[in-house]
Amino acid sequence: MTENLNRCNWDPVDLRNLLEIVRCIRKCGAEDEAAVLEAEQRVLVACALHFLHVGEVGRAAEVLGVSLPTMTEAARAEERLFSLLSGRLRDDLQAAVSLARADVGVFGADAVHALLVAGEGDASSGVLLPLYVHSRERPVDAEEDRVLMNNSVPLQHGGLLWSLHDAVAAVRGCLPGNVTTAYYSVQFSIEEKEAELVGASLGLAAGASAVAAVAEAYFRLPIIALNRNAALTGAVAPDGRLLPVEEQGLVAKLRAAFFSPIERVFVARQNMAAALRTVAELERRCPRRLLPVQDLEHLKQALEDRNLVRSRPLTPKVRLLSQARRLRRKGVKAATLLLASALIYAAAWNPLQWGRDRRPADYSVKGSKLIVKNQADEVLWSYDFGTELNEVAYHKDAKGGSLIQIADLNNDGKAEVIIGFAEPLNHQLDGRISCFSADGRLLWTTKPGRALHFGGHLYEDRFRICRVLVLKTRRQPLIVAWGFHHLYFPSFVALYDADGRLRGQYWNSGHIIDMAVHDIDVDGDDEVLCGGCRNADGRAFLAVLEIDNLWGQSPQDTLGRYFSPDLPP
């Protein structure tokens, strides 16, 4: 019963209850006391681990029987906890934490996490499982793709298998035409081969992973890598559209993701409202755990998101190497290989483009489009958001501030373009921030606002971004955004890294009027300065926020109408 608890993704409160049951069994005099003691150790470690997953270091310490100093900084609390432990308990917990976080920041082409439902009815529960995939090109006389699940096609997985067929069919619309001239054998596998998995929600994870596997099978190189620390749930139609999943199952899946190390969840757009409600309820219980949820409409959109996918550019060198491997496999002579190489380079060389400045330097917003230009005012690319934008809101103000910034975020010599949306009445864009590559690919989109309770009143998730700035640090630049509620008082400052991961968020129970960044203490890292008013006392304020610990809310009476129990103090 206590095997693999470290990966169960249960609510740590339920694990704490299980721990009490095991201890009662031990006190009652179990026949095999050694086995019960071992079970108690496993449950204890799993319970502490799951409290750490949601940032509740103090509650983990309480379960482990140690006391943290009351003034311990949040950033150093976990380190302090381990310093108070000793022996096997410390070793087991450290090993569990290391294993749980092994996928953080890792991208690979062979697996992605899928959120599924195991069982049916009242016995169902959400499960987070790695979905592995392998693909190979079928012989030239093949007439269709072949899809396998766990090396076979068992009858009890018939519905699941059809969802995989739909996902592989959708893959064909997401790949270049030369890749789709062949047919492929795509083999999926999950670790829990005996699990009774139901529904079609494996489709999104299967489609994304199949794209990576098929691309590698064709190019003979890893071209597409997926975030091993993201989770996906949703059905996929053969044309690539994402379809919603049943709400009861969605809630169970999001609970599994919330009590895990997963850093982001992707769902179908029709499921977004229910997903945000579920996550908001969980975050009220555990305010230090922030789980971004991102909505998608099409499989292609998923493949453009940098939080989920990293793609290797198909440069002439990559195409040449790929073609060489394909031709070598088919036994083509060296002369033919050289001729093919020359043709590839000739096709890739465009003398009219070599002298053109491809670096983003300026922008404009017109209609529904973001238009990016170089220093010569030549249009490099444009992106159509499919809905009219408030053009005036995106003009630079007198201080040079704007909702749009152009900066090299990952120190690769290429500038990204970041845009925050001032569209509070547009459900498609309200309160979102998007980042584009230098050549116009959408890298990621995030939404810093969320529904929050203040003084017993729920304020809906309807925010507008007011300004976006880029901070200089000793490592990589960071993005800071300021936004406020479209009708009422809550406002925030949110900090993101180059990959769109939330690094900190400060909430104010009143409006923030202005924001700037400056290295006040001359340590190489900019601080965030923001000013505005606090509703609790009606006074103006100036806050200086350090980027290493940018969390919490403005100071006010915890019993007043301007305090939020959903946020850390």
NULOFI-755004 format. One line per field, with one value per residue (C-alpha): residue number from 1; residue in one letter; chain; x, y, z. Coordinates in steps of 0.5 Angstrom, whole numbers, plus 500, padded with zeros to 3 digits. Layout:
N
seq	(NUM_...)
type	(A_...)
mol	(A_...)
x	(X_...)
y	(Y_...)
z	(Z_...)
This chain:
569
seq	(1_2_3_4_5_6_7_8_9_10_11_12_13_14_15_16_17_18_19_20_21_22_23_24_25_26_27_28_29_30_31_32_33_34_35_36_37_38_39_40_41_42_43_44_45_46_47_48_49_50_51_52_53_54_55_56_57_58_59_60_61_62_63_64_65_66_67_68_69_70_71_72_73_74_75_76_77_78_79_80_81_82_83_84_85_86_87_88_89_90_91_92_93_94_95_96_97_98_99_100_101_102_103_104_105_106_107_108_109_110_111_112_113_114_115_116_117_118_119_120_121_122_123_124_125_126_127_128_129_130_131_132_133_134_135_136_137_138_139_140_141_142_143_144_145_146_147_148_149_150_151_152_153_154_155_156_157_158_159_160_161_162_163_164_165_166_167_168_169_170_171_172_173_174_175_176_177_178_179_180_181_182_183_184_185_186_187_188_189_190_191_192_193_194_195_196_197_198_199_200_201_202_203_204_205_206_207_208_209_210_211_212_213_214_215_216_217_218_219_220_221_222_223_224_225_226_227_228_229_230_231_232_233_234_235_236_237_238_239_240_241_242_243_244_245_246_247_248_249_250_251_252_253_254_255_256_257_258_259_260_261_262_263_264_265_266_267_268_269_270_271_272_273_274_275_276_277_278_279_280_281_282_283_284_285_286_287_288_289_290_291_292_293_294_295_296_297_298_299_300_301_302_303_304_305_306_307_308_309_310_311_312_313_314_315_316_317_318_319_320_321_322_323_324_325_326_327_328_329_330_331_332_333_334_335_336_337_338_339_340_341_342_343_344_345_346_347_348_349_350_351_352_353_354_355_356_357_358_359_360_361_362_363_364_365_366_367_368_369_370_371_372_373_374_375_376_377_378_379_380_381_382_383_384_385_386_387_388_389_390_391_392_393_394_395_396_397_398_399_400_401_402_403_404_405_406_407_408_409_410_411_412_413_414_415_416_417_418_419_420_421_422_423_424_425_426_427_428_429_430_431_432_433_434_435_436_437_438_439_440_441_442_443_444_445_446_447_448_449_450_451_452_453_454_455_456_457_458_459_460_461_462_463_464_465_466_467_468_469_470_471_472_473_474_475_476_477_478_479_480_481_482_483_484_485_486_487_488_489_490_491_492_493_494_495_496_497_498_499_500_501_502_503_504_505_506_507_508_509_510_511_512_513_514_515_516_517_518_519_520_521_522_523_524_525_526_527_528_529_530_531_532_533_534_535_536_537_538_539_540_541_542_543_544_545_546_547_548_549_550_551_552_553_554_555_556_557_558_559_560_561_562_563_564_565_566_567_568_569)
type	(M_T_E_N_L_N_R_C_N_W_D_P_V_D_L_R_N_L_L_E_I_V_R_C_I_R_K_C_G_A_E_D_E_A_A_V_L_E_A_E_Q_R_V_L_V_A_C_A_L_H_F_L_H_V_G_E_V_G_R_A_A_E_V_L_G_V_S_L_P_T_M_T_E_A_A_R_A_E_E_R_L_F_S_L_L_S_G_R_L_R_D_D_L_Q_A_A_V_S_L_A_R_A_D_V_G_V_F_G_A_D_A_V_H_A_L_L_V_A_G_E_G_D_A_S_S_G_V_L_L_P_L_Y_V_H_S_R_E_R_P_V_D_A_E_E_D_R_V_L_M_N_N_S_V_P_L_Q_H_G_G_L_L_W_S_L_H_D_A_V_A_A_V_R_G_C_L_P_G_N_V_T_T_A_Y_Y_S_V_Q_F_S_I_E_E_K_E_A_E_L_V_G_A_S_L_G_L_A_A_G_A_S_A_V_A_A_V_A_E_A_Y_F_R_L_P_I_I_A_L_N_R_N_A_A_L_T_G_A_V_A_P_D_G_R_L_L_P_V_E_E_Q_G_L_V_A_K_L_R_A_A_F_F_S_P_I_E_R_V_F_V_A_R_Q_N_M_A_A_A_L_R_T_V_A_E_L_E_R_R_C_P_R_R_L_L_P_V_Q_D_L_E_H_L_K_Q_A_L_E_D_R_N_L_V_R_S_R_P_L_T_P_K_V_R_L_L_S_Q_A_R_R_L_R_R_K_G_V_K_A_A_T_L_L_L_A_S_A_L_I_Y_A_A_A_W_N_P_L_Q_W_G_R_D_R_R_P_A_D_Y_S_V_K_G_S_K_L_I_V_K_N_Q_A_D_E_V_L_W_S_Y_D_F_G_T_E_L_N_E_V_A_Y_H_K_D_A_K_G_G_S_L_I_Q_I_A_D_L_N_N_D_G_K_A_E_V_I_I_G_F_A_E_P_L_N_H_Q_L_D_G_R_I_S_C_F_S_A_D_G_R_L_L_W_T_T_K_P_G_R_A_L_H_F_G_G_H_L_Y_E_D_R_F_R_I_C_R_V_L_V_L_K_T_R_R_Q_P_L_I_V_A_W_G_F_H_H_L_Y_F_P_S_F_V_A_L_Y_D_A_D_G_R_L_R_G_Q_Y_W_N_S_G_H_I_I_D_M_A_V_H_D_I_D_V_D_G_D_D_E_V_L_C_G_G_C_R_N_A_D_G_R_A_F_L_A_V_L_E_I_D_N_L_W_G_Q_S_P_Q_D_T_L_G_R_Y_F_S_P_D_L_P_P)
mol	(A_A_A_A_A_A_A_A_A_A_A_A_A_A_A_A_A_A_A_A_A_A_A_A_A_A_A_A_A_A_A_A_A_A_A_A_A_A_A_A_A_A_A_A_A_A_A_A_A_A_A_A_A_A_A_A_A_A_A_A_A_A_A_A_A_A_A_A_A_A_A_A_A_A_A_A_A_A_A_A_A_A_A_A_A_A_A_A_A_A_A_A_A_A_A_A_A_A_A_A_A_A_A_A_A_A_A_A_A_A_A_A_A_A_A_A_A_A_A_A_A_A_A_A_A_A_A_A_A_A_A_A_A_A_A_A_A_A_A_A_A_A_A_A_A_A_A_A_A_A_A_A_A_A_A_A_A_A_A_A_A_A_A_A_A_A_A_A_A_A_A_A_A_A_A_A_A_A_A_A_A_A_A_A_A_A_A_A_A_A_A_A_A_A_A_A_A_A_A_A_A_A_A_A_A_A_A_A_A_A_A_A_A_A_A_A_A_A_A_A_A_A_A_A_A_A_A_A_A_A_A_A_A_A_A_A_A_A_A_A_A_A_A_A_A_A_A_A_A_A_A_A_A_A_A_A_A_A_A_A_A_A_A_A_A_A_A_A_A_A_A_A_A_A_A_A_A_A_A_A_A_A_A_A_A_A_A_A_A_A_A_A_A_A_A_A_A_A_A_A_A_A_A_A_A_A_A_A_A_A_A_A_A_A_A_A_A_A_A_A_A_A_A_A_A_A_A_A_A_A_A_A_A_A_A_A_A_A_A_A_A_A_A_A_A_A_A_A_A_A_A_A_A_A_A_A_A_A_A_A_A_A_A_A_A_A_A_A_A_A_A_A_A_A_A_A_A_A_A_A_A_A_A_A_A_A_A_A_A_A_A_A_A_A_A_A_A_A_A_A_A_A_A_A_A_A_A_A_A_A_A_A_A_A_A_A_A_A_A_A_A_A_A_A_A_A_A_A_A_A_A_A_A_A_A_A_A_A_A_A_A_A_A_A_A_A_A_A_A_A_A_A_A_A_A_A_A_A_A_A_A_A_A_A_A_A_A_A_A_A_A_A_A_A_A_A_A_A_A_A_A_A_A_A_A_A_A_A_A_A_A_A_A_A_A_A_A_A_A_A_A_A_A_A_A_A_A_A_A_A_A_A_A_A_A_A_A_A_A_A_A_A_A_A_A_A_A_A_A_A_A_A_A_A_A_A_A_A_A_A_A_A_A_A_A_A_A_A_A_A_A_A_A_A_A_A_A_A_A_A_A_A_A_A_A_A_A_A_A)
x	(500_506_510_511_508_513_510_503_501_496_494_499_493_491_498_498_492_495_501_496_493_500_502_496_497_504_501_496_502_503_505_511_513_519_515_510_516_518_511_511_518_515_509_513_517_512_508_513_515_508_508_514_511_506_511_509_516_513_508_513_517_511_510_517_518_522_521_523_525_519_523_526_526_522_527_532_527_528_535_534_529_534_540_535_534_539_540_536_530_534_537_531_527_533_533_526_526_532_528_522_525_530_525_526_528_529_527_527_524_522_517_512_507_500_494_489_484_484_478_471_465_467_473_476_482_487_494_500_504_510_508_513_514_518_517_520_519_515_517_515_510_506_499_498_501_501_499_501_500_505_507_500_492_489_481_480_484_480_477_484_487_482_484_492_490_486_492_497_492_493_500_500_497_503_509_513_510_516_516_508_510_512_508_510_510_508_509_506_508_506_509_503_501_496_492_485_485_479_477_480_484_491_490_494_500_500_500_505_510_508_510_517_518_516_520_526_524_524_530_534_536_532_529_523_524_518_518_519_516_509_503_498_490_485_482_485_481_484_484_488_483_483_477_475_475_469_469_469_475_479_478_481_487_489_489_494_498_498_501_506_513_509_511_505_499_496_488_483_481_473_476_480_474_473_481_482_477_480_487_484_481_487_492_487_489_496_498_505_504_503_501_500_494_495_489_490_485_490_495_499_499_502_508_509_509_516_514_512_517_524_525_532_532_532_538_542_547_542_538_545_546_539_539_546_544_537_541_547_541_539_546_547_554_558_557_550_551_555_550_545_549_550_543_541_546_544_536_538_542_538_543_538_537_544_545_538_538_534_534_528_528_521_514_507_500_495_488_489_497_503_508_516_521_528_532_531_524_523_518_521_514_507_503_495_492_485_482_482_487_487_492_493_495_501_504_510_509_514_518_519_515_511_507_512_519_525_531_535_532_537_543_544_545_538_532_526_519_515_508_503_495_491_485_481_474_477_477_482_487_485_491_496_503_506_514_516_523_527_523_516_515_510_515_510_504_502_497_499_492_488_481_482_478_479_475_471_469_471_474_474_480_479_486_489_497_499_507_512_520_526_531_538_541_548_545_540_535_528_521_517_510_505_497_491_484_479_474_476_483_487_494_500_507_509_516_518_524_526_522_515_516_513_519_515_509_507_500_497_490_490_492_499_500_507_513_521_527_534_540_539_545_549_550_549_541_536_530_523_520_513_508_501_496_494_486_487_490_488_496_501_506_513_515_522_522_528_528_530_524_519_513_507_502_501_501_494_490_489_481_480_477_483_487_487_487_489_496_502_504)
y	(500_505_503_509_514_519_520_519_526_526_532_532_532_526_523_526_522_516_517_517_510_507_509_507_500_500_502_496_491_489_482_485_491_492_492_497_502_502_503_509_512_512_515_520_522_522_527_532_531_533_539_542_541_546_551_549_548_550_544_539_541_540_533_531_533_539_547_552_559_564_569_564_567_563_563_559_555_549_549_550_545_540_542_540_533_528_520_516_521_527_522_519_526_529_523_524_531_530_525_529_535_531_534_541_545_539_538_531_528_522_523_528_528_527_528_522_519_512_508_510_514_515_511_515_519_524_521_524_519_520_518_515_515_512_513_510_511_505_502_506_501_502_506_508_510_505_506_502_502_499_494_491_493_490_491_494_500_501_508_510_507_511_517_516_515_522_525_522_524_531_531_530_537_540_538_540_537_533_529_527_524_518_513_512_507_511_507_510_507_508_505_503_498_495_502_502_509_512_517_521_526_523_526_532_529_524_529_533_527_524_531_530_523_523_529_525_519_523_528_522_528_531_537_538_537_537_540_534_538_540_537_536_534_534_531_532_532_529_536_538_542_541_538_539_534_532_537_532_529_535_537_530_531_539_536_531_536_541_537_535_539_540_547_549_545_546_545_546_553_550_548_554_557_551_550_557_556_549_552_558_554_550_556_559_553_553_560_559_554_558_553_557_554_555_554_552_551_547_542_547_553_548_547_554_555_556_553_547_546_547_547_546_551_547_551_549_545_541_540_537_533_530_529_525_521_519_518_513_509_508_506_512_513_518_522_522_525_530_533_533_537_542_542_543_549_552_552_555_561_567_573_578_576_576_583_585_587_582_585_587_594_598_596_598_596_596_593_586_586_587_589_589_592_593_600_601_601_595_590_584_580_581_577_577_576_575_581_588_591_598_601_607_603_601_607_609_614_620_616_611_606_601_595_592_591_589_585_579_575_569_572_569_575_575_580_577_582_582_585_585_586_592_589_587_586_581_574_572_577_580_580_576_577_574_573_572_570_575_571_572_565_565_563_563_566_567_570_573_575_570_570_573_574_580_581_575_578_575_579_575_574_580_584_589_590_597_597_591_593_589_588_587_582_579_573_573_579_578_581_585_587_591_591_592_590_592_595_595_595_589_591_587_587_580_578_573_569_569_562_565_562_566_568_573_577_582_584_591_593_599_602_602_608_608_603_603_599_601_598_602_598_597_590_588_587_592_593_594_601_602_607_608_608_603_602_600_607_611_613_613_608_607_600_597_590_585_580_574_575_578_575_577_583_590_590_591_588_581_582_588_588_589_583_577_570_567_570_569_575)
z	(500_502_495_490_495_493_486_488_488_494_498_504_509_506_507_514_516_513_517_523_521_520_527_530_527_530_537_537_536_529_528_523_527_522_516_520_522_514_512_517_514_507_509_513_507_502_507_508_500_498_503_500_493_495_499_506_509_516_515_513_519_523_520_521_528_528_529_524_527_526_522_517_510_505_500_505_509_506_506_514_514_512_517_522_520_521_519_514_515_512_507_504_504_500_495_494_493_488_484_484_481_476_470_472_466_462_455_451_445_448_454_456_463_461_466_466_470_473_475_474_478_485_485_480_481_478_476_473_468_464_457_453_445_440_432_426_419_415_409_402_401_407_406_413_420_425_432_438_446_451_445_444_443_449_448_455_452_445_447_449_443_438_442_440_432_432_435_430_425_427_427_420_420_424_420_414_407_406_413_411_405_409_414_421_426_433_439_446_453_460_466_469_464_469_470_468_464_461_457_451_455_453_446_447_450_445_439_442_444_437_433_437_435_428_427_429_425_419_420_424_429_435_432_437_445_450_457_462_468_464_464_459_458_453_447_440_434_427_424_431_434_442_445_452_458_463_468_474_471_470_477_479_474_477_484_482_478_484_489_484_482_475_473_468_466_459_457_452_452_453_460_462_466_470_471_474_479_481_481_485_490_491_492_497_501_499_497_496_491_484_478_472_467_460_455_448_442_437_437_433_438_443_439_438_446_449_456_452_446_444_437_433_427_421_418_412_416_420_413_410_416_416_409_409_415_411_404_408_411_404_401_396_393_396_389_390_397_395_389_394_399_394_392_399_400_394_395_402_400_398_397_397_405_407_408_411_418_422_429_432_434_433_433_432_433_428_428_431_429_432_427_428_425_424_425_418_419_415_417_419_421_424_429_428_435_431_435_435_440_443_439_443_449_446_445_448_454_455_460_455_458_454_454_449_450_445_449_449_455_454_452_445_441_439_442_444_443_450_450_455_454_456_454_460_456_451_454_449_451_458_463_459_457_451_448_441_438_434_428_430_433_439_445_451_454_461_465_472_475_478_482_489_496_499_506_504_497_491_485_479_474_470_470_465_464_465_463_462_463_463_469_468_473_474_470_465_464_468_466_470_469_473_472_476_476_471_476_483_487_487_483_482_480_477_476_470_467_460_459_462_469_475_479_484_485_490_491_493_496_492_485_483_480_477_476_475_475_478_481_488_492_486_486_479_480_479_484_482_485_485_488_489_494_500_501_508_511_505_504_499_499_495_495_493_492_491_485_490_494_491_494_499_499_502_510_513_518_517_519_515_508_504_507_502_505_498_498_503_508)
